[in-house]
Amino acid sequence: MSSHRFSNSLLKLLYRHTHSRLNRHNERLWPHVRVGRNAAGEIDSFSYRGRDFPLMNHVLTRGGRSGTGHIIASGPSVKDIDYAQLALTDVMGVNGAIALTDTHPITFDTYCFNDTGFVRARPHLVRRIVTQDLLLFTTPLSLWHVLQQMPADDIRCRIFLIENPQYRARLPLRSVQAVMADAPAGALTLFNEERVLGFAHDIRQGLFDAGTVAYSALQIMAWLGHTEIVLHGVDLRDAAKVPRFYETPADTLPTTLDQYLPHHILPAFTAAADLLANDGVRVVNLSPHSALVADRIEKRDWRMLVGNTPAGNT
């Protein structure tokens, strides 16, 4: 493994000497990753060391789902929910939410991670995710990190590749002004140009990053067509001090949530909730002490979901 890391470090140094700073975000992908794109510039193929990985990018369509979708994050409030009493469908996990299956009968049919720190630090959880029959939304760089940890043949999930519209895989960095100028009409909404806060109506054009994977998941679930999106464990309060539901105080990963909360996460979620409400999409938060503003995103006790199968779910 040390020789593998040494080889990657040498390639990274070589890349930095042969490519401009506008391509710095691609240094891990070179030279073994190839990303193909269609005429609209959207990802439609991915290969690693000459091996092609089938993608769902050209298969999955916008608005293919309806009704209620659930996003389960890793906040400690998840421990207070008795999932044995809930018959959930259309469930998306993010990052370490897969650990919930250790104690609860829950099935994730979709998943999302785009935090390479999580992928590197929690390989045992990542393995559990990618070896299941689910649909994974992840970035080319995160997938590269997965492939550093395990054989490609072990991956069983279906993959839909997502990316930041500024930092596209194997393409140079572009300004937010260029992003908005290049995007088709109605594909992206920009809330704040200085902080690059926005919302993707077409996730093939890229997802805005507000500092938490839960916000990426929100954009995906809305694109999939859900008219009600329920947030589980999106606590966002004292994240640096309080372990995630599956962690102990002695085994807690660092987090930047507190750093991004006031100027990125909260404004993005608030603006997105207003935007989605205008489109007839309701966002509901099950975390009783979440930092998300209650008058913009409805807070609901998880017990209200007991025996409840909203219209549109089957």
Buried (B, 14 or more C-beta within 10 A) or exposed (E): EEEEEEEBEEBBEEBEEEBEEEBBBBBBBBEBBBBBBEEEBBBBBBEBEEEEBEBBBBEBEEEEBBBBBBBBBBBBBBEEBEBEEBEBBBBBBBBBBBBBBEEEEBEBBBBBBBBBEBBBEBBEBBBBBBEBEBBBBBBBBBBBBBBBBBEEEEBEBBBBBBBBBBBBBBBBBBEBEEBBEBBEEEBBBBBBEEBBBBBBBBBBBBBBBBBBBBBBBBBBBBBBBBBBBBBBBBBBBEBEEBBBBBBEEEEBBEBBBBEBBEBBBBBBBBBBBEBBEEEEBBBBBBBEEBBBEEEBBBBBEBEEBEEEEBEBBE
